[in-house]
Amino acid sequence: MGITARGVGLLVAASVLLVAGLRFAYPELALLGVTAAGAVGYALLVALWRPRLEVTRRADPDRVSRGEPARMVLTVRNTGRLRAANLLAEDRCGDRTVPVPVLRLRPGRDTTVDYDVPTDRRGVVPVGPLRVTRRDPLGLVALARSYSSVVPVWVHPRIHPLTAVPTGAGRSLDGRVDGVPQGSITFDSLREYVVGDELRRVHWRTSARVGELMVRENVDTSLPRIVVLLDNRASAHPGRDPESFEAACEAAASVVAAALRADLPVSLLLVAPEGLATPEGPAGEAAGAGIGPLDRLAAARLDTGDATAALRAAATRLRRDRLGDTLVFLTGPGGRGELGHLGALRGAYPSVVVGVFGATEPAPAGATGIVVVDAADGAAFAAEWDGVRRW
C-alpha cells in the first residue's frame, strides 16, 4: 500500500491547515484540514477493498524452439457479486509489462487478453504474476496486489536436422565390447530379489554363495547409449554474450532430438550442474528436476565457478558411472586446450566426439580415437555430423 505524491501533499496541507486553525483560532482553516485528512482516510478505505478476481493463463504453446511463435492467453474474471472492479492491471512477461483492460469490470464478467511471448533468445521466460493496482477516485492512494503465479515458457535452442545417429557399441560386465548394429541381450549386473521377479532370472550359484536370492539384470545392447556433455563454464565461452555457447546448445539439442526420434537412450549432462536458471514462483519447475533434456538446455546458463575443478568432476563421474558408450562433448574456444581430460574416458566410452565452437584456430587433436570437429555454429556442426558419426 502506498500514498501517492498527491496524497502526501494533501496530508501535509491538512496538517498545516489544522495546526494554523487551532493556533490562530481560525475554525475555517481547521475544518479544511480535517476535511483534507478525511479525504485521505476515505481514499485508504477505498483502496483497501480487495476485489475478488479469478485469473487463469495458458501458454500456446509453452515449449517452443528459438524464433518460433508463442502466445500467452490471460483471462481475468470478476467473481464478486456487488461491485464493479475499477482497476488498473498489467501482466509481466520477461522484462516487459503488458497492460490488461480490467477497468470497470462488472460482477460475473471477464476480460481476455493475448499477446506474443518473446522467443528471440533461448531461455526460460517467466510470465506473471498479474499485478493489479487499486486507486481511489482522487488518486491519493494506490494499492498493488499480485494475482496468479509465474508460468514459465521454455524457449529451446534451434534444432538442426541430423542425417543419422551413431550405431554405437555394446558393453557388458563380462569384459566384451562389440559393435551391435542388430543387437542382443547381454548380462549387465546382479541385484537382490524383490517380489514379482521371475524365478528363471535368479542366479542360483551366486545366491548360494551370498545366502540370499540374486537376480540377473540384462541390458539391450542393440541400443547405443548416447551421453551429451555440454560445457557451460564461462571460461570455455569467453565474451559478454558468447555465441559459441548458443551454438553448443543448438548442437546438443540437435543430437538429443535425433536420438529421441530414433528411440535411443540419451543423457544430457552439464559440466557445471548448478548452471541452470530456475523459473520463479510456485508454478516454476525446479531446473534439472522432472524436466526433459530440451528444457534443461533452455535453462542452461554459463557458470563462473572453478572451471578446472568442474571439468575434472564431470570427467570423474563419466568414468565412474559409465553412462553410455558414445560421448559427445560440446565446448567453446576456451576449452580447446583442455581436451586432454577426455583422454582418460576412452576406456569407458568407445566413441568420443568433441565439438569446438567459435574457435579462430583449429582445435588440437585429442587423445587417440577422439574425433574433434571445429564448427562455427550449430548448423555447421550438423553438416559435419554425417562425416563423423561412423566412429
Buried (B, 14 or more C-beta within 10 A) or exposed (E): EEBBEBBEEBBEBBEBBBEBBEEEEEEEBBEBBBEBBEBBEBBBEBBEEEBEBEBEBEBEEBBBBBEEEBEBEBBBBBEBEEEBBBBBBBBBBBEEEBEBEBEEBEBEEBBEBEBEBBBEEBBBBBBBBBBBBBBBEBEBBBBBBBBBBBBBBBBBBBBBEBEEBBBBBBBBEEEEEEEBEEEEEBEBEBEEBEEEBEEEEBBEEBBEEEEEBBBBEEBBBBBBBBBBBBBBBBBBBEBEEBBBBBBBBBBBBBBBBBBBEBEBBBBBBBBBBEBBBBBBBEBBBEBBEEBBBBBBBBBBBBBEEEBEEBBBBBBEBBBEEBBBBBBBBBBBBBBBEBBEBBBEBBEBBBBBBBBBBBBEEEBEEBBEEBBBBBBEBBBBBBBBBEEBBEB
